[in-house]
Amino acid sequence: MDDALREEARDVLRAARHLLGELADEADGFGPRPAGAGEAAPAPAPEARSAAEAPPAAASAAPLQTDLLGATPGFAEATTLEEVRSELGECTRCRLHEGRTRIVFGVGNPDADLMFVGEGPGEQEDLQGIPFVGRAGELLTRMIERGLGIARDDVYIANVVKCRPPGNRTPLADEVSACRPFLDGQIAAVRPRVIVALGKPAASLLLGRDIAITRVRGTWHDYRGTPVMPTFHPAFVLRQYTEQNRRLVWEDLKAALERSRT
Ligand code: URA
């Protein structure tokens, strides 16, 4: 098989696995699939999360089991982003460092009222060292700037894991666990008034349990005293680009912005 064919086969497999994951979520009893979900699934965007790559043998735990989380010591409440970044260093705490080009720490206003937490860097983020700069990032930026009417630089954006998972697969529990103190440090440093959790992995981490994003999106939660609004990941919205999904995310973001201003 030549390289192009192999890559195409991998894309099809990724899309199928992702679709299966979403179907499993929906079978979890939270109502009908979003409008348009019956359409043929396009190949995922490069930064779309996927469980396509088989995890290394030593890491076969289900992704994001939250019972493994929280074992690493945290940062003081008065920490700064510089301290957190410096402690992270050239991190080798989990296997994700092996495949990364750059650590993708976070970007934005260190005093932001609104903080966005995604899943982990995709290809473009890994190359540039900046979160949400690929296709999903462009959509997120449009939602923030054109939708909410605020500059992207005015919010803070980070991810659950700071290194790109191979093939954009979902980060595994031990990877999330290794990286969690740094996200906690970023939250402690920025002290946002509201956190928007983008997609299932971020929402599962912040809500402390394995959630179905379609069930919890649009509802308020709390992470150590900070209100959390879970919503769909922009990569999901790109794949299921329906008016309904765009409207739901828009409502969630508006509610988050309003609450961050009260
Ligand atoms: N880019 C990011 O930085 N995070 C994601 O979760 C997806 C794309």
Residues whose N, C-alpha, C, O or C-beta is under 5 A from the ligand:
A	BS01	URA	E47 G118 E119 G120 P121 G122 E125 P131 F132 A136 N159
